[in-house]
Each structure stands twice: as structure tokens, then as C-alpha cells.
Amino acid sequence: MKPPALTIRALRAGSAFALSLFLAAIVLNLLGSDIAERAGFLGVVAIIATPAVSLVATAAEQWAHDRSITTLAVAVVGVLTVATGIALFLR
């Protein structure tokens, strides 16, 4: 089965966005800017959010074709949300 096109685009876009933030953080750090730490943090957030966004894209794209895939994608997003909430709460 070929992966859905929207899912691939979401993964590529999220990865490219995170990479650009990481590169900006490196350059800003070399320039001595205080914003470098924030750019690096946003890169980490983007890398963590990319799989969840791609799962939502999969659910949206597969809704009309296969509801079991959609249900599974939404369930995984739910598990990721709960795990993130627990991790932030325990922090």
C-alpha cells in the first residue's frame, strides 16, 4: 500500500521546518544572539509535533477510503497527547 500523499507532505514539511529552526539556532548561537536557545527549543517542538501532524493528515486523507485507518491514526494521536501531558505534568 502506497503511503498517502498528504502524510508524506506533512512529514517533509515538518522535518524541513525543524531543520531550518535548528540551522537558525546554530547560526544565531555563533553570532552570540540570545534568540538561539528559543529557536532550538522551537525546533525540538516542531520535531516532536511532526508525527502527530502527519497522523492527523493521514486521518483526514483516509476518512473516505478506510475508516479503520482513520480510527487508528486518531487513537495514536490520542495516546501521544496523553503521553505528552503526563511527561509535562511529571516534569
Rosetta blueprint (number, residue, H / E / L):
1 M L
2 K L
3 P L
4 P L
5 A H
6 L H
7 T H
8 I H
9 R H
10 A H
11 L H
12 R H
13 A H
14 G H
15 S H
16 A H
17 F H
18 A H
19 L H
20 S H
21 L H
22 F H
23 L H
24 A H
25 A H
26 I H
27 V H
28 L H
29 N H
30 L H
31 L H
32 G L
33 S L
34 D L
35 I L
36 A H
37 E H
38 R H
39 A H
40 G H
41 F H
42 L H
43 G H
44 V H
45 V H
46 A H
47 I H
48 I H
49 A H
50 T H
51 P H
52 A H
53 V H
54 S H
55 L H
56 V H
57 A H
58 T H
59 A H
60 A H
61 E H
62 Q H
63 W L
64 A L
65 H L
66 D L
67 R H
68 S H
69 I H
70 T H
71 T H
72 L H
73 A H
74 V H
75 A H
76 V H
77 V H
78 G H
79 V H
80 L H
81 T H
82 V H
83 A H
84 T H
85 G H
86 I H
87 A H
88 L H
89 F H
90 L H
91 R L
